[in-house]
């Protein structure tokens, strides 16, 4: 998945992205991103940084 998002810490656009919600009628869905440069994991919509995520299985190593 490619979108216009960038890391909320280092501003890199090199992200690993996972769909975490159902696809809406308009085609939109919520995502979590992990920056491949600084390893920050965050919610696409609200910008919340997440250290360990039960929703998508991300674990901060």
GITATA-V973151 format. One record per residue. SS is DSSP state (A for helix, B for strand, O for the rest). PSI is psi as a letter, one per 20 degrees, with the letter a starting at -180 (none if undefined). D_LAST is the distance of its C-alpha to the last C-alpha in Angstrom with 2 decimals. Layout:
ss = {SS	SS}
psi = {PSI	PSI}
d_last = {D_LAST	D_LAST}
This chain:
ss = {O	O	O	O	O	O	O	O	O	O	O	O	O	O	B	B	B	B	B	O	O	O	O	O	O	O	O	O	O	O	B	B	B	B	B	O	O	O	O	O	B	B	B	O	O	O	O	O	B	O	O	B	O	O	O	O	O	O	B	O	O}
psi = {p	p	r	j	q	q	p	i	g	i	j	q	j	n	q	p	q	p	p	i	r	q	p	r	h	j	i	q	q	q	q	q	q	p	p	i	g	i	j	p	p	q	p	g	g	i	j	p	p	p	h	p	o	h	g	i	j	p	p	o	none}
d_last = {23.42	24.45	25.19	26.01	22.86	21.04	17.92	18.97	17.44	18.31	20.74	19.59	20.83	18.52	16.57	15.23	17.27	17.84	21.04	20.64	24.33	27.67	29.58	32.34	35.96	35.58	32.69	30.01	26.74	23.75	20.45	16.81	15.47	12.23	13.28	12.91	13.92	11.92	9.07	10.89	11.32	14.92	18.04	20.70	23.63	22.99	20.29	18.27	14.71	12.47	9.20	9.32	12.17	14.67	16.83	14.96	12.20	9.21	6.08	3.80	0.00}
